[in-house]
Amino acid sequence: MTRARLWRLVRTNWPFVVLALAVLPLLWMAFSIAVRSGLFGLSEPLDSGQLGVFLTFTGASLGTAATAFAALLTQAHNAREQHRLRLETVIKSLESLPAETPKPRLAGVLSTMVLLGQERIAIRVLHPAWTAGQVDDGTATWLIGQVLKGDLSDGEKDGDRVDESALCEAAALLVTHAEQLTGEKPLLYYFPGQFQRRWKTDNYLPTEVKEHLLLAMGLMLASRDKSWWCPHGDLPQWPTAILVKCFENEDQPKIRACAAVLLAPLQDIFPKQFQNRLGSKVGEILGAAAVARAKSSVGTDIFKAADRIKAEWQNPAEGGEERRELAGTGA
């Protein structure tokens, strides 16, 4: 069990943890007093006065622990009730939206599902709705980001908990729509916010999910030419910085290799900036990318995305806009 999962388990069941921490020492004290007082025949037995004091002490201690536990349960219940009332207010507000505006209504419903902890249901609804154009890219990527982030609000939500299948489905959905996540204006794009700032999340992510995230970044880079991503001629900050963090900090060799393969074409196009920024790390990245290609240690889609980046950025292909329009319609 990882540290993050253990901490989440403690946060979810904290009243029982408090009860255990309060009762176990009391029971140990009671047992010690009983042994030292001869209750088990190891010494002279307790007289009626000593036994009464012993029972009074034990009963008072257990009563205090029970009172404290009841107070903690009441506090937790009140917090859940406040959370439920807030969500009911949100739901009533959504019901007040005109039926003629399906996009805002559906976006609000999906967001509420996630806040209620129904991540798996939200992802299943998002899949056809996004394909049909009934959900905007910003809402869709936010929902996917919330699922991948796995924030359970200190265990105060009821309903489903994010599982591995929901994580994989969310990341695969991001790959499916990756090429429509860039707008007409340069450097205007949508992506889960967690992975616009750093690579790792607090919860465990399967290898397949991480590979999908990197593939989505590669497809986004390949969907636009160099002038879109680099209007001022500089190396794009995102997703270059995230790919570098992935290569430097990721524990899984396959994922590090994926990041290296996607960084290699950027280094070919911006050799001087790469050298100034990463120094000796450049050789390590290029070496890892070469080994990955030689051994085919990552998925073919990663290689294809890297080759497309290099081709699109050096020689913008004709018909790129048509391809992006098809991606936006789900064709």
C-alpha distance (Angstrom), angle and dihedral (degrees) to the residues before:
residue distance angle dihedral
M1 . . .
T2 3.79 . .
R3 3.80 122.5 .
A4 3.82 91.1 -111.1
R5 3.81 92.5 53.2
L6 3.80 91.8 46.6
W7 3.81 91.3 50.6
R8 3.81 90.6 48.1
L9 3.80 90.2 51.1
V10 3.81 90.5 51.5
R11 3.83 91.9 48.0
T12 3.81 92.1 49.5
N13 3.83 94.9 48.4
W14 3.79 99.6 30.8
P15 3.86 96.4 133.5
F16 3.80 90.0 60.3
V17 3.79 90.6 45.8
V18 3.81 90.0 53.4
L19 3.81 90.9 47.3
A20 3.80 91.3 50.8
L21 3.79 92.2 48.3
A22 3.81 90.5 50.0
V23 3.82 99.9 41.9
L24 3.79 102.8 38.9
P25 3.83 95.4 60.7
L26 3.81 89.4 47.1
L27 3.78 91.7 51.2
W28 3.78 90.4 48.0
M29 3.80 90.7 50.8
A30 3.80 90.8 48.3
F31 3.79 91.9 50.1
S32 3.80 91.9 47.8
I33 3.81 91.6 49.9
A34 3.79 90.3 47.8
V35 3.80 92.8 52.1
R36 3.81 94.5 44.9
S37 3.81 90.5 46.9
G38 3.80 94.0 55.1
L39 3.79 96.6 -111.3
F40 3.81 90.1 142.0
G41 3.78 95.1 46.8
L42 3.76 95.8 -99.1
S43 3.79 90.6 120.0
E44 3.77 139.5 -3.6
P45 3.82 111.4 -34.7
L46 3.78 121.2 -111.3
D47 3.77 118.4 -95.8
S48 3.79 120.3 -130.9
G49 3.79 93.4 -93.2
Q50 3.81 94.4 51.1
L51 3.79 91.5 45.3
G52 3.80 90.7 51.1
V53 3.78 91.8 51.1
F54 3.79 90.2 47.7
L55 3.81 93.5 50.0
T56 3.81 91.7 45.1
F57 3.79 91.6 52.0
T58 3.80 93.4 47.0
G59 3.80 94.1 45.4
A60 3.79 93.5 47.5
S61 3.80 91.2 48.9
L62 3.79 93.8 49.5
G63 3.80 90.4 44.9
T64 3.80 90.9 53.3
A65 3.81 90.8 48.8
A66 3.81 91.3 49.2
T67 3.81 91.2 49.4
A68 3.79 91.5 50.2
F69 3.80 91.0 47.8
A70 3.81 91.9 50.3
A71 3.80 89.9 50.7
L72 3.79 90.8 51.3
L73 3.80 92.0 49.4
T74 3.80 90.4 49.4
Q75 3.79 91.0 51.2
A76 3.81 91.5 49.4
H77 3.81 90.8 48.2
N78 3.81 91.7 50.0
A79 3.80 90.8 50.1
R80 3.81 91.1 51.0
E81 3.80 90.7 47.4
Q82 3.82 91.6 51.8
H83 3.79 89.8 49.0
R84 3.82 90.5 50.1
L85 3.81 92.5 49.4
R86 3.80 91.5 50.4
L87 3.79 90.7 51.7
E88 3.80 91.6 47.4
T89 3.78 87.9 54.7
V90 3.80 89.4 52.0
I91 3.81 91.7 49.0
K92 3.81 92.2 50.4
S93 3.79 89.1 50.0
L94 3.80 89.8 52.9
E95 3.78 90.4 50.4
S96 3.78 88.7 56.7
L97 3.81 91.7 60.4
P98 3.81 112.7 105.3
A99 3.79 115.0 -99.1
E100 3.81 87.8 -129.1
T101 3.83 89.9 70.4
P102 3.83 103.2 65.4
K103 3.80 96.2 160.9
P104 3.83 97.6 61.7
R105 3.80 91.0 40.4
L106 3.82 93.8 51.2
A107 3.81 92.1 43.5
G108 3.80 89.7 53.0
V109 3.81 93.0 46.5
L110 3.81 92.7 50.8
S111 3.80 92.0 46.8
T112 3.81 90.1 50.4
M113 3.81 90.3 50.2
V114 3.78 89.7 56.2
L115 3.82 92.1 47.2
L116 3.81 88.3 51.0
G117 3.80 90.5 53.3
Q118 3.82 95.5 -109.0
E119 3.80 93.8 128.5
R120 3.80 96.6 145.8
I121 3.79 92.8 53.1
A122 3.81 91.6 45.7
I123 3.81 91.9 53.4
R124 3.81 92.4 48.9
V125 3.81 90.4 51.5
L126 3.80 92.4 43.6
H127 3.80 93.7 55.7
P128 3.84 99.1 67.4
A129 3.82 93.5 29.0
W130 3.80 93.3 56.4
T131 3.79 92.1 45.7
A132 3.80 90.0 51.5
G133 3.80 91.6 50.2
Q134 3.80 93.4 -114.2
V135 3.83 93.3 123.4
D136 3.80 124.7 52.4
D137 3.81 121.2 -125.4
G138 3.80 94.1 -113.1
T139 3.81 93.5 56.1
A140 3.80 92.4 43.4
T141 3.79 94.7 51.9
W142 3.81 91.2 44.8
L143 3.81 90.5 53.5
I144 3.79 91.9 48.1
G145 3.77 89.9 48.0
Q146 3.81 91.8 52.7
V147 3.81 90.9 51.2
L148 3.80 92.8 48.7
K149 3.80 91.9 44.5
G150 3.79 90.4 55.3
D151 3.83 96.4 -155.0
L152 3.80 108.7 171.4
S153 3.83 96.1 -178.3
D154 3.81 93.8 -118.7
G155 3.78 92.2 -51.3
E156 3.81 94.3 -64.7
K157 3.79 95.1 126.6
D158 3.77 126.2 88.0
G159 3.78 126.3 -145.9
D160 3.78 133.5 44.3
R161 3.76 124.5 2.6
V162 3.77 121.4 -141.4
D163 3.79 110.7 -94.7
E164 3.79 133.2 -175.6
S165 3.81 94.5 -93.9
A166 3.83 91.6 55.0
L167 3.80 90.9 49.0
C168 3.81 92.3 50.6
E169 3.80 92.8 45.6
A170 3.81 91.7 49.8
A171 3.82 93.2 49.5
A172 3.82 92.4 45.5
L173 3.81 89.5 51.3
L174 3.80 89.0 53.7
V175 3.81 90.1 54.3
T176 3.81 91.6 49.1
H177 3.81 91.9 57.1
A178 3.81 98.5 30.9
E179 3.81 95.8 112.3
Q180 3.80 93.1 56.1
L181 3.82 94.6 53.1
T182 3.81 94.5 88.0
G183 3.80 119.5 82.2
E184 3.79 130.4 -145.4
K185 3.79 92.3 -100.0
P186 3.84 113.0 79.1
L187 3.81 115.3 -98.9
L188 3.81 92.4 9.8
Y189 3.80 105.7 129.8
Y190 3.80 141.9 142.2
F191 3.79 125.5 -131.3
P192 3.83 135.5 143.9
G193 3.80 104.9 -71.9
Q194 3.79 94.2 -133.2
F195 3.80 89.7 66.8
Q196 3.77 95.4 44.9
R197 3.81 89.8 69.2
R198 3.79 108.0 28.0
W199 3.76 140.9 -1.4
K200 3.78 107.5 -126.7
T201 3.80 129.7 66.6
D202 3.79 129.0 -152.7
N203 3.79 91.8 -114.7
Y204 3.79 130.1 61.0
L205 3.81 116.8 -87.6
P206 3.82 120.6 -164.0
T207 3.79 119.5 -123.9
E208 3.81 91.2 -109.9
V209 3.80 91.2 56.6
K210 3.81 93.0 50.7
E211 3.80 91.1 48.3
H212 3.81 90.4 51.4
L213 3.81 90.8 50.8
L214 3.80 91.9 53.0
L215 3.81 91.7 44.7
A216 3.82 90.0 52.5
M217 3.81 89.5 53.3
G218 3.79 90.6 49.6
L219 3.80 93.1 49.2
M220 3.79 90.8 49.3
L221 3.80 90.9 52.1
A222 3.80 90.5 48.7
S223 3.82 93.4 47.9
R224 3.83 92.0 69.4
D225 3.78 131.9 41.1
K226 3.78 127.8 -117.8
S227 3.81 95.0 -90.8
W228 3.82 91.0 59.2
W229 3.79 95.5 49.7
C230 3.80 95.6 34.9
P231 3.84 107.4 34.2
H232 3.81 89.9 158.9
G233 3.79 95.6 41.0
D234 3.81 94.2 -106.8
L235 3.78 128.8 128.0
P236 3.84 106.3 -91.9
Q237 3.79 112.4 -105.1
W238 3.80 92.0 -144.8
P239 2.95 129.2 79.2
T240 3.81 91.7 2.8
A241 3.81 93.4 71.8
I242 3.83 92.0 48.9
L243 3.81 92.0 48.3
V244 3.79 90.0 51.2
K245 3.82 91.4 48.8
C246 3.78 89.2 49.4
F247 3.81 91.7 51.9
E248 3.80 92.4 46.7
N249 3.82 100.5 42.1
E250 3.80 108.5 24.3
D251 3.81 115.6 111.8
Q252 3.81 97.8 -156.9
P253 3.83 113.9 82.5
K254 3.82 93.5 -149.7
I255 3.81 92.7 55.9
R256 3.81 91.7 46.2
A257 3.80 87.9 52.2
C258 3.82 91.0 51.3
A259 3.80 90.6 53.1
A260 3.82 90.8 48.5
V261 3.83 92.1 51.1
L262 3.82 90.9 52.7
L263 3.81 92.8 45.5
A264 3.82 93.7 51.2
P265 3.85 97.0 74.8
L266 3.81 90.6 46.3
Q267 3.79 88.9 53.6
D268 3.80 90.4 50.4
I269 3.81 90.5 54.4
F270 3.83 97.0 40.1
P271 3.82 104.1 29.6
K272 3.79 96.5 151.6
Q273 3.82 95.5 47.4
F274 3.78 91.0 46.4
Q275 3.79 91.2 51.7
N276 3.81 92.7 48.1
R277 3.77 92.1 48.6
L278 3.79 103.4 39.4
G279 3.79 105.6 20.5
S280 3.80 112.1 -175.9
K281 3.80 90.4 4.7
V282 3.82 88.9 76.8
G283 3.79 92.6 71.1
E284 3.80 91.0 49.7
I285 3.81 91.5 51.1
L286 3.80 94.0 48.1
G287 3.78 91.0 45.6
A288 3.80 92.0 52.2
A289 3.81 90.6 48.2
A290 3.81 91.6 50.6
V291 3.80 92.1 49.3
A292 3.80 90.8 48.7
R293 3.80 91.2 53.1
A294 3.78 93.1 45.4
K295 3.81 93.2 50.0
S296 3.84 96.9 31.9
S297 3.79 86.5 -132.2
V298 3.81 95.1 158.3
G299 3.79 133.0 51.2
T300 3.78 119.9 -74.6
D301 3.80 90.4 -122.6
I302 3.81 89.7 66.0
F303 3.81 91.0 53.1
K304 3.81 91.3 47.4
A305 3.81 91.4 50.4
A306 3.81 91.4 50.2
D307 3.81 91.7 49.0
R308 3.81 90.3 48.7
I309 3.80 91.5 51.6
K310 3.78 91.4 54.5
A311 3.80 93.4 44.2
E312 3.82 96.0 45.1
W313 3.79 94.9 45.0
Q314 3.78 96.1 45.9
N315 3.83 98.6 35.7
P316 3.82 112.0 15.4
A317 3.76 106.2 -142.2
E318 3.78 121.7 -129.0
G319 3.75 116.5 -109.0
G320 3.80 95.0 32.7
E321 3.80 92.0 133.1
E322 3.79 91.1 52.0
R323 3.80 90.7 52.3
R324 3.79 91.4 51.3
E325 3.81 91.4 49.0
L326 3.79 89.4 53.1
A327 3.80 90.2 49.2
G328 3.80 90.1 51.3
T329 3.82 91.8 54.1
G330 3.80 92.4 46.7
A331 3.80 92.7 -117.1
